Amino acid sequence: MVHMVQEPESAEIDTNQLEQVTAAVQESEWRFRAIFNQTWQLMGFMKLDGTVIEVNQAALNFGGLDRATLIGRPFWEASWWTISPQTQDELQGAIAVAAQGECIRYEVDVLSAGNEIATIDFSIQPIRDQSEQVVLLAWEGRDISNYKRAEAEIRQLKAQLQQSVNAPTALEELPQAETAHNLAQALQSSDRRYTTLAKMSPVGIFHTDAVGNCLYVNERWCEIAGFTSEQALGMGWVAAIHPEDRQQVMAKWNQSVQKKLPFCAEYRFQQPGGKTVWLLGQAVAETEENGETIGYIGTVIDITERKQAEQALWESEERFQAMADTAPVMIWMSGTDGLRDDFNKKWLEFTGRTIAQELGNGWAGGVHPDDLERCLDTYTRAFDARQPFKMEYRLSRFDGEYRWVLDTGTPRWNADGSFAGYIGSCIDISDRKQTELNLTRMNAILAQTTAMLNKRNDELDQFAYVASHDLKAPLRAIANLSEWIEEDLQDQLTEENQKQMDLLRKRVRRMEALIDGLLEYSRVGRIQTPVSVVNVGELLQEVIESLAPPPTFSIDIQPGMPTLKTKRLLLQQVFTNLIGNAIVHHTRPDGHVKISVQDRNDYYEFAVTDDGPGIAPEYQDKVFVIFQTLAARDCKESAGMGLAIVKKIVETETGAIALDSLLGAGSTFRFTWPKQPRE
């Protein structure tokens, strides 16, 4: 006998919860990506070890790359940085410093699409969580190749000018007026190139004196701040800073001026119309040959789009974390490299470990050694095929006890259809596994018991057959002997002796009926009975005809008798016994029996009602007991087996039978019968 174990309800909760969390994560990721890919700057995110986890479309277009060649790999292996080993080493060093919480910015030559050399203004910004721990690194690049070419030309011009100034012999050979004219033209050309450079610069440029009074801003600075150049002069530029950032920025600026240090900060400009612009401001000191600071030259870069992308990413993380931490299941996530990169609060509470201990493949350390190889193999094969999976394994709980868990993993996809990693959940199924173990043991015991019972049943059938044959044979011999004796002594037997001979044969027949009844009773529920479609109305007509009630006796079959698929022989036997009892035990020849039916959902309830003598309450429980009769057997011949057999048949077929009766007011036997046969 095999028992099927149903999937626990908690598994259904787990699946629904996982679907909700997955949907929330995907929605947040799509929102983030929509903002992220609209930025024109080269932008991306990486782990603290430099593994790339996100890159925007502008960066891919710049390098002529696709996401698959970048995601999950060290950033310095991207083709941009292969211009030289020194460039790659420099990037690795910058990542290591940024992972410690420091903002990094420098200019570097890289390879763009088509292996052309380009210069980018490159920066790495640490991203911190609520506890101020650095959790990610955001990188950003701006192509400044044209700007650098113009700057190189100006440097070349200045060098030529300086060379002319430093060549007095050559100058002396020229008329003084011509020399002055040439120098003036060179200076004008230099100024024009500086002006052109400032105009074409993608960043805002400013120049201050030694204490911070603004002397010059370019057009890009004015666009970012929403100010005119006149409004920025002096300390007017301070008004462009957002009121909430102003005190902090000025404190850092004054500190840089006092200590003669470079200035670097992220803050906001608030334009007169109310628009807020995030920017990265930097400045370095301008000094004389003697080292005296005479002013500052600086830049402001609009990083609003990067900030929006960071905010979208942060909201995505926050939304996922909030939902995951309130979920009643353990949740994990992995990236495109297959390594686990996040766990919810429930997981960490269960294992009693920190998230740092679980990241990567650290979680596998909690898997039972006997389950580890199978667990990793299942995960790896599903990951490589990008298919959902389910697996059961034992995971160490915080108290050291190994608990069985059901781990369900589902692949995640980006809005563009690219693979984003996996999200999964675990539930503790130890109780279910123990139940399964107990059930397996019980099934084994039950199978043994069933086999033994089948053997005993076979033995009982054989015994009943032999007993029936061996007991009925001498009974028939006794009956025959009584008839022979009566025939031989016919003239000598008194009337009393003839009555005794009749009584002897009646008791022989009763004994035969008892043997037949016992044999029939023992077989109820053990013998396979065929199933067929039965019209109950037609069945009742056949039963009544076989019973042949007296002509004065009326039997009324109420309308609405059903047609159902059932075991015809058993239902026929029940009706035959109940109707037969109503006829046999009735005290009048003009009795009346009514047969009715009611629909009781999965069952039909049949009732056989007569107007006979009824049964006293103290005897009603006894009528279904084997060998019980209400009248003396010599007065009313009965083996006392009929109702006992009826009760056993009805209950074996999952129904029930009951008696309603009052002495002198008739009896009603009600029994329920299933609409679908018992298997």
Secondary structure as UniProt FT lines:
FT   HELIX           9..36
FT   TURN            37..38
FT   STRAND          42..46
FT   TURN            48..49
FT   STRAND          51..55
FT   HELIX           57..63
FT   HELIX           67..69
FT   TURN            70..72
FT   HELIX           75..77
FT   HELIX           79..83
FT   HELIX           85..99
FT   TURN            100..101
FT   STRAND          104..111
FT   HELIX           113..115
FT   STRAND          117..128
FT   TURN            130..131
FT   STRAND          134..143
FT   HELIX           145..165
FT   HELIX           168..172
FT   HELIX           176..200
FT   STRAND          204..209
FT   TURN            210..211
FT   STRAND          214..217
FT   HELIX           219..225
FT   HELIX           229..232
FT   HELIX           236..240
FT   HELIX           243..259
FT   STRAND          263..270
FT   TURN            272..273
FT   STRAND          276..287
FT   TURN            289..290
FT   STRAND          293..302
FT   HELIX           304..326
FT   STRAND          330..334
FT   TURN            336..337
FT   STRAND          340..343
FT   HELIX           345..351
FT   HELIX           355..358
FT   HELIX           362..366
FT   HELIX           369..385
FT   STRAND          389..396
FT   TURN            398..399
FT   STRAND          402..413
FT   TURN            415..416
FT   STRAND          419..428
FT   HELIX           430..488
FT   TURN            489..492
FT   HELIX           495..523
FT   TURN            524..526
FT   STRAND          532..535
FT   HELIX           536..547
FT   TURN            551..552
FT   STRAND          554..557
FT   STRAND          563..566
FT   HELIX           568..584
FT   TURN            589..590
FT   STRAND          592..600
FT   TURN            601..602
FT   STRAND          603..610
FT   HELIX           617..619
FT   TURN            620..624
FT   TURN            626..627
FT   TURN            633..635
FT   HELIX           642..652
FT   TURN            653..654
FT   STRAND          657..661
FT   TURN            663..664
FT   STRAND          667..674
//
